Amino acid sequence: MIKPTDRPAGRYDVFVISEDVVGEKMAGPGIRAWELARVLAKEFRVILAVPDYSPSRPGDPFFKEIPFQVIHYAVSDDRLIRDTGERSRIILLQGYVLSKFPVLKKLNSVLIMDLYVPFVLENMFVHQWKIPNLRDREFIHRNDLQVFHDLLLTGDHFLCANDRQKDLFLGNLLSLNRIHPATLEDDPTLENLISVVPFGLTEEKQGPAEGVGPESTSLPFPVGADDVLFLWGGVISNWFDPLTLIKALAQAVRKNDRLKLLFLSTVHPNPLLPEFDMAGRAVRLAADLGLQGRHVFFNPEWVPYQERGVFFRRADVGVSIHKINFETYYAFRTRMLDYFKYSLPILCTEGDFFAERVAKEGIGLTVPAEDIGALEAAILKLAEDNDLRKRCRARLGLIKSGFEWEKVTEPLRGYCRRVLAGPPISTSRLSMHNARALFRPRRSGIFRRLIQNRHLWPALQRLPARVSVKLKRLWK
């Protein structure tokens, strides 16, 4: 095993760069960067860079006794990122970091691109609600696509969250010629090109693993001991569907008055992100239906990362409801891992990665998208069938250990070991210029005219492959 102390002072094995805020209050990308740094630091010398608009500072209690160094960067000044990158063997980054700091492409470091958020797909639906002009959305999409292609062309290794994403990204890499005969010659399994590293969970050292904890009475909402609490464990992003959930609950409470629904937050911890329109619509709908403050509650603040257990331990069911679109199939809903962590039975919409596991593993119920009647029935079933919830909790207790950060990061740690222990791993990086050359129309030649001739083409097909290749090189 490579020991961090074996590295020269002032140099790092892995440099993790978070695009999102990191600290007491953080969302998925920030949590992922933090946890990856924490796990990698057990074996390597790690430094984590977070944006300077993160609400927490290095002196805060959150950053005490951590096994890695933390620095704050400014997007307007690339010197800190460049200097740290020059002293790092491996750089792990996410999102738009490379487009903000293109200097990273010039460094002699191995670049790992974390693609667990397929932002190109996600943004198409985000902008669909916010920008009515299709021409403007097309312009934004082309910019996103260029950023994404730059990641694929520049990276030495890629991370994704599940096998669905892996298939998507392998197709992208193949189309950009990042997978070619020489690639397969050196790495036929593509183990050195891409790894599946899901979002993980960290088991708590204290407090009950499941059920209602002693903190249950401290919730700042009127939730009684006999009430059945459904918890929406993250933000109300525009691609979710809280409206169908609230309408279904409005019908369900007529049959069971003990039902309660709590949305954990209506805001995002990143101050640069705009408010979510869907959150405002959900609040208005709950008020219009007479549910707000009685059966539906909205927590106005982002819950600190280390304090969210109070809410999850009191909850009876975790919910995630969304509409079906192209992004849904490839999405990895990160806060679903909190439902796993606290052994919460899950109620979710069909169609995404976790819904497939919920149905297969028997850890909750799935419903069709935008089906109020089916959702109402599922709410009542989970609320009134205590044995069903117990069975779900028991199954969750058996499978959740497979999602611990230490386990899901093993492919990443294995790749880092190979990079640090031996000669440089071969890479098939391409520049954007060379990639565009792949798609330039070629001038018509004799070979092209021959293959377009329907009589001669069958004859050419019968030639030995080496002869056809030579003819193509000669005549194209």
N, C-alpha and C positions, 0 to 999 in steps of 0.2 A: 504493500500500500504506500502511496505517495504521501509523505507528511508535509504539512504546510511549513514546518520549520526548516525543511530542506531547501526552500526557495530563498534567494538573496533578499536582504532587507530592502524595502521600498518597491518590491515587485510583487505581482499578484498572479495567481493561477487563473482565476475567473473574475471578470469584471461584469457585474450585472447592472443593466441600466433600465430603470423603470420609467415608463412614460407617464404613469398616473401617480397621484399623491400616495405617500407612504407615511404611516404613523398610527396614532390611536384610532383615527377614523379613515378607513380606506375601503375601496371597492375591489372587484375581482382582479384587475391587472396589478394593482398595488400589492394586494395580498399574495398573488402568485410570485411577484418579484421578491417580496420579503421572504416567503417560505422557501423558494428555490435557493436564495442566498443562505438561509439558515441551514438547510440540509447540506448544501455543497460545502459549507464552512466546517462541517465535521471531518472533512477529508482534505480540503484544499484551502489555500489562502484566498479569501474572497473579499471584494469590496463592492458595495452597492451604492449606485448613484440615483438620487431621487430629485425631482424638480424643486426649485426653490420656492414654489408656491404651496408646497406641502405644509399643512397647518402645524405639524410637529417639528421640533428642532432637535439636534443631537443631544442636548442636555436634558430633554424630557425623560421621565421615568420609563417610557416605552422603549427607549434605546439603551437602557442600562443592562449590563451583563450579557451583551450579545457577542457571538463568536466571530463577527466580521466588522469591517469598518464601513461607516456611512458618510457619504459626502453629498452636498446639495449643489446642483448645477443650474445655470441660467441658459435658457434657449438662445439668448442674444449673444452669448460668449462661449465659443467652443474650446477655449484653451484648457479648461479643467478636464473635459471629456477627452480631448486629444492627448494631453499629458498622461492621464491615467491609462488610456488605451495603449499608449506606447510602452507602458510598463506592465502590460497584462498579456499573458499567453492566449487566453480565450476571452472573447467578449460575447455576452448573451444579451440580446436586446429584443424589444417588442414594438409593435405598432408603427408609429411614424418617427421613431427615434432616428433611423438612418436618414430619412429625408430632412430632419432637423440638423443632423450632424453628418453630412456627407464625407467629412474628413476621415470617418471611420473606415471608409473603403480604401484609403491610402495606407493604412497601418499594416504592419506585418504580424497580424494576429488572426487567429482562427475565429470566424464569425458564426455564431449560432443565432438563427432567427426563430423566435417563438411566435408561431402563427396560430396559437390556440383560439384567438378571436379572429374569425374570417371577416375582417372589417369591410372588405369590398362588398360582400353580400349584405352585411348588416346596414351599411350606410345607404344602400339603394332604397331600403325601406324607411330608414330614418328621414332621408331627404324627401321621400315621397309625401310625407305628411307636412313637412316644413316649407318646401319650395314647390309652389304650384307649377312653375314654368318648366316644361319638359326639357327645353333647350339648356336651361341653367343646370338641371340635374345631370344631363348628359355631359356637360363640361366638368362638373365635379366628379362624376364617375370616371371619366378619362384620367383625371388627375390621380384619383385613388388607385386606378389600375396601373398607372405608371409607378406609383410608390410601391405597390405590391410586386410588380415585375422586377423592380430594382432590388427588392429583398430576395426574390428567387434567383436573380442573376448574380448577386453579390455573396449570398450566404454560402458557407461551407457545410453547414449542417442545419436541419430544420426540426422544430418540435411541433407536434399537433396534439389534439386532445383525445381523439378516438380514431377508430379504423375508417369511419366515414370520411373524416377530414383527411386522413392519410391518402385515401383513394383520390379525393379531389385534388390535393396538392401534388400527388405523383403525376396526375394528368397535366397539371399546369407545368410542372418541371419537364415533363416529356415534350410538351409543345414548344418549350423554350430551349430544347436541346441540352438540358442539364442531365438528361439520361440518354446516353449514346453507347455505341459499342465499347469504347474504352472504359466508360464508367462500369459497365457490367463485367468487363474483363478483370478489373481490380476488386469489385465489390458486387458480386452477383445478387446478394440479398438486399442491397442498398442500405445495409445496417449503418454505414458511415455517412449516409446522406440524410436519413429522416428517422425520427424516433417518435413513438406514441407516448406522451407524458401527460396524462390527464391532470385536471385540477385535483388537489388532494385535500386531506383533512388531518388535523392534529388532535389526538385524543387528550382530554383534560386529565390532569393529574389529581385534581380534587373535584368533589361534587359527584352526584349520581350520574351514571351513564344514561339512564332513561327514567321516564316517569316524572312526576311532579317533585321539584326540589323545594327546599325550605324558603327559597327566594320568591316563590309563587305569589305570595301575598303582597310583594312590593311593586307589582306592576302598576303603573300610573293610569290604569283604565279600570272601569267597573266590571271586572271579570270574576264571577263567583266561583267557589270551589266545585259546584255541581255543573257549571257551564262547560260546554265543549268548544274549545278555542281552535279555530283554523288560523294558521299563521302564514302570511305572505312574507317570505324571508328576505326580500331584497328591495330594490327600488322599483318604481312603477314605470318602466321604460316604455317608449312608444310602441314597441313591437309586441308587448304583452296585451292581454285582454281582460283587465279587471272588471270591465263593464258587464260582460256576460256572467262573471262570477257574482257580482253584486246583485244582478237581477235574479239569478238562481237562488241566492241566499234569501232575497226578499220573499220568494215563494216558499222556501223551506221553513222559515221562521213561523209561518202560519200554522205549521204542523208540529214544530218543536221550538219553543221559545227560549231554549237554553243555548242556542247557537250564537256564537260570537266570531267575528272575523277581524283580525288585526293586520294592517299593512305596516311593516317594520319601519319604512321611511318613505317620505314623499320627495326627498331631495337627494342629491348626489354629493359626496364629500369633495369632489374636484370643483373648485370655485370657477374654473374656466368653462365648465359645461353649462349650457342653458337649462332652464327648467323643462321638465318633461310635460308636454301637453296632456298626455294620458293621465298623469297624476291629478291634474286639475279637473279633468272630466270625471274621474272616479269620485273625487270629493263631492262634486256637484250632484252626481247621480245618487250617491248615498244620502245626501241631504234631501233631495227631491222625493226619495222613496221613504223618508222618515226613519232611516236606519242609523244615520250618523249619531254617535254618542250613546246609542242604545245597543245596537248589534254590530255596527261597523265602526272601527277606530283607525285613525291615521296618526302614526307617530311623526311629529313634525321635524325631528332631528335625526341625524345619522347616528346609529348606535356604535359606540367604540368597539373595536375588534375584540378586545378581551372581556367585554361585558355583555355580549349578545346572548350568552348562555342563559341568562335570566329569563329571556323571552322564549327561547327554544325549549327549555326544560319545563316551562309551564304549558306550552302548546300541546294539543292533542293530535293535530294533523297539519302537515305542511302542504301548501298549495302552490302550483305554478300553472297558470292558464294563459294560453296564447292563441293566436290565429295561425293558420297554416299558410306558409309561403315557401319560397325557394330556400330562404335562409334557415328555416326551421329544421330541415333535414340535417344540416351540418352543424347546427348550434350545439354548444355545450354549456348548459345553464349552471354556472359555477355555484350559485347559492344552494342548489339542490344538495350539495355535499354537506351543508349544515343539517339538512334533514337526515342524511345518513349518520352524521356524527352523533346527533341526539336521538337516534332511533325513532324518528317521527314517521308514522304512516304517511304515504304521499298520495295526494290527489292532483292529477296533472292531465294536460291535453295530449292526445295521441299525436304521433308523428315525429318526435325528436328522439335523440339518443337515449335519454333517461326514461321516456315513456316506454320504450322497448324493454328496458330493464325492469321497470316497475311491474309490467304485465308478466314478464318471464319469471321474475324472482318472487312474485306474490307479496310485494311490499307496499301495496296500495291499490288504488283504482285509477284507470285511465278513462277519459271521455272524449267523444268527438268534438272537434272545434266548433264553437259558437252554438252549441246545443244546450239551451237553457234547461230543458226538461231532463236530459241525461245528467247534467251537472247537479240539478236539484236532487235527483234520486241518489247520486253518489254521495252528496253531502249528508243526506239523511242516513244512508247505509253506514257510512263511517262514524257518524255521530252516535247511532243507536246500537251498533253491533260492537260491544266491548271485546268479545272474543276475536273478532276480525282484527281489531287494532292490536290486541296482544300478539296474535300470530304475525302480523306485520313487523312489530317491534322485535320479536324473536328472530325472524329471518334477517332483519337489518343488522342485528347484533352479530350474526354469523358472517355477513358479507362485507361489512364496512371496513374491516381491517385491511382489506385489499386495496383501499383507497388512501391509506396513510401516506403522507408525503415521502417518507423514507422508502416506501415500496414503489410508488409510481415514478419516482425519479431515478430508479436504477438504470434504465437505458441511457439517461443523460449522464449520470456519473460514470458509467462504463465508457462512454465516448470521451469524456474528459480525461479519464485515466489513459486511454490509448493515445490521445493527443500529447499528454504531458510525459508519457513514459518512453516514447520512441520518436522516430523520424517523422517529419510532417506527413499527415495523411493526404493522399492525392485528392485533388479537387478539380472540378470541371467548371469553374467560374467562367462566366462570359460577361463582356461589357454590354451595355444597352445598345451600343452601336453595332456590335457583332450580332446581337440577337435580332435586331431589325433586318440585318442582311439576310437572315433566314427566310424572310417573308417577301423579299423583293422579287418582282416578276423577272424571270430570266428570258433572254432573247430566244426566239425560235431557232432551232437548229435542225440538222438532218435527222438526228435521233428522235427529236420531238415529232417531226413530221412522219417518221416511220411508225412510231407507236400510235399515232392518230389514224393510221391506215388500218382499217379493220381486217384487211386480208393479210398484211404482213405481221401484225401484232401476234397472232397465234404462233407464227414461225419463230419469232424472236423469243417467245416464252419458252420454247423448247431448247434454246441454246444454254450451255453451261453458264452458271451465274458469273463466273470470272470473265467470260467472254462478253456478256452483256454489259458488265461494269466497265470494261475497257472501251467498248463501243460508245458508251454514254460519255465517258471522260473525253473521248476523241471528238465527238460530234456536238456536244451540248453548246 
